[in-house]
Amino acid sequence: MTQVIWIVLAVLVTFSVGYLGYSKYLARFLELDNANETPAHKYEDGQEYVPSKKPVLLGHHYSSIAGGAPIVGPITAGAIWGWVPALLWIAIGNPLMGSVHDFVSLSGSLRHEGKSIGYIVGEYVGEGGKNMLLWFAFLTIILVVAVFALVVGIVFNAYPEVVTASLVYIALALAFGVYLYQLNGPFIPGTVLFVAGVFAGVFAGIQFPIALFEPTAERTAEMSVIVLLGGSGSWVPGASALGGNTAAWIPVIMAYAAVASALPVWVLLQPRDYLSSFLLYTGVGGALLAIIVGTILGSSSQPLVIDSSLGAFNGFWGVEGAGLYPLFPLLFITIACGTISGFHSLVSSGTTAKQLDKETDARLIGYGGMLGEGLLAAVALSTLAVAGFPDPAGGIGAALPNFATGGGIILTSLGLPQSFGAPFMALVLVSFLLTSTDTAVRLGRYMMEEIVGLPAGQTSTGLDVGGGIRSTLGELGRGRYTNPIIQCGLAYVMVISGQWVVLWALFGGANQLLAALALLTATVWLANWDKSKQLYSTGVPMAVMVAITVLGLGWLAFYQNIYQTIIVGGASGVKLFATIIQTLLALTLIGLALALVKKGYDNISTVRESYGGGAVEPSDD
């Protein structure tokens, strides 16, 4: 039988080559220079623009980009099409496409005052293109918030221990922010003290698991769970589809995200992401080490080999029982964030670009951070390989417990009991999700600030209303306190509808399409910067992602929705309504992508044909 360690070795080899070779070339190509003043220093305001130490910012960036998608995606894709095609897309696509996407998005934002990819594309293709991309990004953010809050609710229900541990590390993060920025405490001793507190929170969670209502997960039946509200929670909106406890956690998570996104970054975002990064590094790095140790010493509770229920290659149409899904293009959209993610361009050109201390830090944080997410995808695929996945049609509900169960088995190689390892890996997943959720809400506010109009370095509370309907709506839409309420309210309505399968499909399509548009933005920027700049590093991945996304969304709209669900399935009522909305959104995304690609292509063609001067730095325009 094939050992799981081959999955790990494959990504370690390709990722090492990518970081040591390709990323160095890109850093020279992008002319990163520490003599240049970064937006964090130029617009330092103690609120959004705050220069950060490289390890602190790496922790924030990695925690923000790594959500549930690089776990659920590889597990689902590996089960449907087999572990080999899933592994190949992660190992090859990440260093050549995803890491380039993140690195160039971050670098481009640095040269444009920390502005988003929407602003950058607007500089070259016009205000119309900018607003199209910003609105697209804003709607994608709402889908991200909805999906991530739903997944956190599912994990909180399955692992109540994680609720307590999460509360502990959020409280510690608030204290660490005061310690660092108000009391000016020494960095290294503070790190040791507070990181130890985070890990102590894991033990506290195991001893005192918390739930709002009675958990529906079978594994919690024999646990002494502290139920705060009692009963089943059947009256909670969305309980019929999700279960009372899961549905009840979702508004709590969204309220947390709204509040956290409105706070200055030093209060919670920076210290929490830094502290949780140690948890995340331990989870990902510990699992990788455990696979190596368990393979060499045979110290795991069961052999670390790929389970017989998981095929190496299940054919172009996937495993029987999962449905009719062509490997191309759906495998690439399903894996999503483990290889390339448009959401990362929003993080890179949103919060991260506003906190970068030196330009050269962008290589580790941008390119290296995405490789870290690829390692998470490899770990997720490894947990699937160990635990097995006999029911790929189970979707997200079956994928998430697999990560914790398989991870618990793997960690027994290091002497950890599975009863501790499984909740710990669940906490790793939640840590990714919580940081990504409130960062997404903050990014959504940035998008709306640029749509409505707000000078760089300034923010609005959203409470200064008046002056007419248009002025009032603009103020509410871009406000630091009002915008998060709008985003979370819209996301909540989508979640409690119970159409989470539709939500996941829309999230995957929108996210990958955004990645294509971010690469288009980078290509346009480089073309306008200097005629000597080659466009292959960003242009080829952009073309590949446009083709994959358009074909994938086309399949979703025309075959799965119109033909299978409506014509053959005879959908009616709520299901018919949801299917029509999903189809319209898919077709809108396709039209938006092709329109922006046309605008970008026209700009590049015009610039390259008429270029007559030397190198020009576009941020000086």
C-alpha positions, -999 to +999 in steps of 0.1 A: +000+000+000+012+036-007+025+055+022+011+090+030+046+104+033+048+106-006+021+133-005+043+153+019+075+148+000+060+158-033+049+192-021+080+198+000+102+193-031+082+216-055+076+242-029+113+244-020+123+248-056+096+275-060+106+296-030+144+293-033+144+298-071+113+314-086+104+337-058+139+352-059+135+359-096+102+375-090+116+397-062+142+411-086+117+413-114+094+435-092+124+456-081+116+454-044+138+479-025+139+487+012+148+523+004+112+528-008+088+540+019+059+516+024+023+528+028+024+516+065+050+543+072+037+569+048+001+569+061+007+555+097-024+563+117-025+537+145-058+524+130-053+507+096-018+517+085+005+502+112+041+490+104+045+455+117+074+432+125+078+406+098+069+375+120+038+394+134+026+403+099+033+368+085+012+354+113-017+378+104-014+372+067-011+334+070-040+332+095-062+354+073-056+336+040-058+301+053-095+293+060-116+262+056-114+260+018-079+245+016-091+218+039-125+210+025-115+215-011-086+190-013-105+164+008-136+166-014-116+166-047-093+138-035-124+116-027-141+123-060-113+121-085-085+104-065-055+116-045-031+118-074-048+145-095-055+165-063-018+162-052-005+172-087-026+204-088-015+214-053+022+206-058+026+222-093-001+249-094+007+265-060+043+277-067+036+286-103+002+302-099-011+308-064+021+320-048+028+343-078-008+356-075-003+365-038+032+379-042+024+402-071-009+414-056+009+424-025+038+441-044+013+459-067-006+473-038+027+485-022+033+506-053-002+521-052-004+535-017-018+502-002-049+504-024-068+474-035-066+455-068-098+474-079-081+507-075-050+494-095-070+482-124-090+514-124-057+533-129-052+517-163-086+506-176-108+533-163-133+540-135-158+516-150-134+486-147-125+496-112-161+497-099-169+465-116-140+447-099-147+464-065-183+454-065-174+419-076-149+417-047-174+431-022-200+405-032-173+378-030-165+389+005-201+384+016-199+349+003-167+343+022-182+355+054-212+334+050-193+302+041-167+306+069-192+314+096-212+284+086-181+261+088-171+275+122-206+268+134-203+232+121-170+227+139-182+243+171-211+219+171-189+188+165-161+199+189-175+220+218-140+219+233-129+243+205-154+269+217-136+273+251-101+272+236-111+299+210-125+322+238-092+318+257-070+328+228-092+358+218-090+371+254-052+365+254-049+384+221-067+414+235-043+414+265-013+409+243-022+439+222-023+461+253+010+445+265+028+452+232+014+486+221+003+503+253+027+489+279+056+485+255+064+451+270+094+431+257+085+412+225+101+378+230+092+372+267+057+383+259+055+359+230+066+330+252+041+338+279+011+344+258+017+315+233+019+292+264-014+306+274-029+298+240-018+261+243-031+260+278-065+270+264-066+237+245-065+218+277-091+241+292-113+234+262-110+196+267-120+200+304-148+225+299-164+222+265-192+247+258-223+247+236-252+270+232-277+242+228-274+205+229-248+194+203-261+172+175-227+154+169-226+118+180-191+121+196-204+146+221-230+122+236-207+110+264-190+144+271-198+167+300-206+197+278-216+230+294-249+239+276-254+276+281-290+279+269-304+244+272-328+225+249-323+217+213-326+252+199-351+241+173-366+277+173-334+293+161-336+305+124-319+278+102-321+251+128-342+228+106-315+226+080-284+230+102-294+219+137-301+243+166-266+245+181-249+250+147-274+276+137-271+295+170-234+298+167-235+315+133-249+349+144-225+349+173-196+344+150-208+371+127-213+395+155-177+388+167-165+394+131-183+427+129-169+440+161-134+427+155-133+443+120-141+477+134-114+477+161-079+492+154-057+465+140-034+466+171-062+459+195-071+424+182-062+416+146-024+418+148-019+402+183-045+375+177-033+365+143+003+364+156-006+342+186-029+320+167-002+316+140+018+295+165-012+272+169-015+270+131+022+264+125+021+237+152-009+221+136+004+221+100+041+216+109+033+190+136+012+170+113+039+170+086+065+160+112+042+133+126+038+118+091+076+116+087+082+103+122+053+078+120+065+065+087+101+060+098+094+047+134+060+032+129+049+050+161+013+059+150-018+042+163-023+027+128-001+025+097+002+058+078-008+044+045-035+056+020-068+039+029-082+015+004-114+036+001-094+064-016-085+057-052-053+071-068-073+081-099-111+076-102-114+085-138-123+117-156-159+117-143-150+109-107-160+081-083-194+065-088-220+078-065-206+114-062-225+125-093-214+134-128-184+158-124-157+162-151-122+165-137-116+194-160-125+220-150-143+211-117-113+196-098-094+229-100-124+249-087-131+224-060-096+225-045-096+262-048-076+279-021-050+251-017-036+261-050-048+296-059-074+319-043-087+353-053-095+361-017-058+363-010-055+392-034-079+411-011-059+403+020-026+411+002-038+444-012-060+451+018-047+447+054-012+432+046-001+460+023-011+486+049+011+469+075+043+459+056+074+474+072+098+468+043+093+460+007+115+429+007+093+414+034+067+408+006+086+378-007+083+357+025+048+370+034+033+369-001+050+340-019+059+321+013+025+326+029+008+309+000+032+280+001+022+276+037-014+273+026-004+247+001+012+227+030-022+230+048-039+215+017-013+187+017-020+180+053-058+179+046-052+155+018-031+133+041-058+133+068-082+120+041-057+094+030-054+081+066-090+082+077-105+073+043-136+088+027-161+062+016-189+087+010-177+116-012-213+127-018-214+138+018-198+171+009-187+196+035-205+178+064-184+147+058-152+165+049-147+185+081-148+157+107-124+138+084-097+165+089-099+162+127-102+124+128-074+118+103-053+145+120-058+129+154-046+096+140-015+112+125-005+130+157-004+098+176+030+093+159+043+120+183+028+104+214-003+125+215-035+105+223-061+107+196-086+121+222-064+152+223-052+153+187-086+153+170-099+184+190-065+201+185-068+197+148-104+210+149-091+240+168-065+246+141-093+247+115-113+271+136-083+294+142-079+297+104-116+304+100-121+330+127-092+351+116-102+349+079-138+358+087-132+391+105-104+400+081-128+395+053-153+419+068-126+445+072-116+440+036-152+444+025-152+478+042-121+487+023-138+478-009-168+500-002-146+529+009-130+528-025-164+525-043-180+554-024-148+574-022-125+580+008-089+594+007-060+571+015-053+570+052-088+581+062-117+561+077-154+569+084-175+558+114-207+556+092-226+576+119-223+610+102-254+607+082-275+634+065-272+655+034-296+635+013-303+599+006-273+593-016-249+608+009-265+589+038-263+556+020-227+562+010-218+570+046-235+539+060-220+517+033-184+528+040-186+533+077-163+514+101-193+505+123-221+503+098-205+485+069-198+453+090-234+452+100-245+453+064-221+426+053-229+402+081-266+408+078-266+398+041-243+368+048-266+357+076-297+357+054-279+335+029-267+310+055-300+305+074-318+297+041-303+263+044-289+264+008-253+258+019-245+236-011-255+265-034-235+288-012-203+267-015-206+265-053-210+302-056-181+308-032-158+285-052-167+300-086-165+336-074-132+331-056-114+315-085-128+341-109-115+368-086-080+352-087-081+354-125-091+391-123-063+398-098-038+382-122-052+403-150-047+434-128-011+425-121-005+419-159-020+453-168+001+470-141+033+454-153+025+462-190+020+499-181+051+500-158+078+492-183+078+477-218+107+454-208+086+436-182+077+401-193+040+393-188+042+355-189+045+350-151+011+366-145-005+364-179-003+326-184-018+318-150-045+344-157-055+328-190-056+294-174-078+306-145-102+325-169-106+293-189-111+271-159-136+294-142-157+303-172-160+266-182-167+256-146-194+282-140-208+274-174-211+237-164-227+247-131-253+270-148-263+251-179-258+214-171-262+210-133-288+238-128-308+242-159-306+207-173-302+184-143-321+203-116-348+221-136-355+201-168-347+166-156-353+171-118-384+192-121-374+215-093-401+237-078-407+261-050-377+272-029-354+248-048-364+263-081-359+298-068-325+290-054-314+273-087-325+303-108-306+327-085-275+305-086-277+303-124-281+341-129-251+347-106-230+322-124-238+338-158-232+373-143-198+363-131-189+349-165-200+381-183-181+403-158-149+383-162-150+384-200-157+421-200-128+429-177-105+406-196-114+425-228-107+459-211-074+446-198-063+431-232-072+464-250-051+484-225-021+460-228-023+460-266-024+498-267+004+504-243+028+478-258+021+492-293+026+528-284+053+526-258+081+550-265+097+559-232+118+545-204+106+528-173+078+546-156+066+539-120+028+538-123+022+547-087+035+582-094+006+589-118 
